[in-house]
Amino acid sequence: SANVSFSLYPGLTRGAINAISSHADDELKARYLPKMIEGIWSGTMCLTEAQAGTDLGLVRTKAEPRGDGSYSITGTKIFITGGEQNLTENIIHLVLARLPDAPPGVKGISLFLVPKRRLNENDEPAEPNGVSCGSIEHKMGIRGSSTCVMNFDQAQGFLVGPENRGLACMFTMMNAERLAIGIQGLGLGEVAYQNAAAYARERLQGRAATGIAAPDQNADPLLVHPDIRRMLLTTRSYNEGARALAVWTAINIDLSHRHPDSAKRAEAEDLVALVTPVIKAFFSDYGYETTTLCQQVLGGHGYIQEWGMEQFVRDARIAQIYEGANGIQALDLVRRKLFMHGGRLPARLFQLIADYLEQQQENSNLQPYLQQLGAALNLLQKLTGWLIAEGGSNPDQLGAAATDYLRLFALVTIAWMWVQMIALAQRRQGGDEADFYHSKLQVGRFFMGRLLPQIHSLEMAIRSGSDLMMDMHEADF
């Protein structure tokens, strides 16, 4: 919420640290990790090239053995966040490149650590390493973050992980970044809500449809108007539900690493893998949607730079594009995650929700929400089975359904979060924080009654099939 642009510098450094600590040899770890962890050096990931965006199998950057265990890296990367800046003493680039005689496609990509400046015998930055910034992009948003064209001219690099397994190594970083990008959407939705809600409380415009609300004023606050509340409650209910899902995911990340039971670690790892594309895509989609809604609350002032709302909108847009465009995240969900291990990943999540419904069946106060969640889960399970069956014979069905399915999946999962929060709020609403829990109940009620029902139109769109898209001739576009 505070500063998306600046957060990208330490965020990508953290991701590079994870990749190096997971896959590099001990010497590279000893030489590079301490200064990166301290924040003295930063990190980047260099994947994209002019001809290789989503399809990284088209990467052309070359890695030639030098004969001393290192490699000469030659090529140009684009859209590199933090590729050049003066915040840190050194920049450690993780670069995808091809070794001589590497297999074609993604199976021939290796990962290399390439410092901006080579290290001397004391492991301090010394001479330049043939890494230069060709240009800095002029962007719609996140303008406080340098997005660079990076040239590697026989730069010295060091292999990270096995040869031709670079993409698998890089995904240690990529998966963490995808979760972080989802949180960017959440953060921007939150700061946009805070600004819009404050404005709606203070701005006087028109009178309430049911009668004058502020007789001592010439007009009533914007908050008296239902459509203003629709926009604010949509934003807040997404924000709070998504935040709960983010915390649940973080807990499962910890469990996947630290739980003493290997079976529990595997279960948590499955759950994190399943929801990673959902968090990246849905959180960033709704982040853009809700910043736009909050801008709308401010009317003409929302369009003026001095108010800051238009920056939230501009900054939110990129999250739908980078670190794997949201359409690719949806394909990852329907083509990979649904089918992995015989459908084990979604089955685990569905069972958790079903178990919760079973545990709460005697809770009379929660019954309306349990019924809504149970019906939504049933719809999602049946639709998932249909999609798996249809996709097995017609891959285009998966592609056509992917984006809508991911959104439906997210709505049901967040509804589960909301029902748990509602249950807790019901138990605590008579305590010292009664106002807080009362508002939580109201926001949850809005989500369950107003936003969760979107699953029905999404189901209809998904079941309409791929022919509506694929029957059209290319020349007709």
Buried (B, 14 or more C-beta within 10 A) or exposed (E): BEEBBEBBBBBBBBBBBBBBBEBBEEEBBEBBBEBBEEEEBBBBBBBBBEEBBEEBEBBEBBBBEEEEEBBBBBBBBBBBBBBBBEEBEBBBBBBBBBBEEBEEEBEBBBBBBBBBBBBEEEEEBBEEBBBBBEEEEEBEBBBEBBBBBBBBEBBBBBBBBEEBBBBBBBEBBBBBBBBBBBBBBBBBBBBBBBBBBEBBEEBEBEBBEEEEEEEEEEBBBBBBBEEBBEBBBBBBBBBBBBBBBBEBBEEBBEBBEEBEEEEBBBBBBBBBBBBBBBBBBBBBBBBBBBBBBBBBBBEEBBEEEEBBBBBBBBBBBBBBBBBBBBBBBBBBBBBEBBBBEEBBBBBBBBEBBBEBBEEBEEEEEBEEBBEBBBBBBEBBBEBBEBBBEBBEEBEBBBBBBBBBBBBBBBBBBBBBBBBBBBBEBBEBBEEEEEEEBEEBBEBBBBBBEEBBEEBEEBBEBBBEBBEEEEEEEEEEE
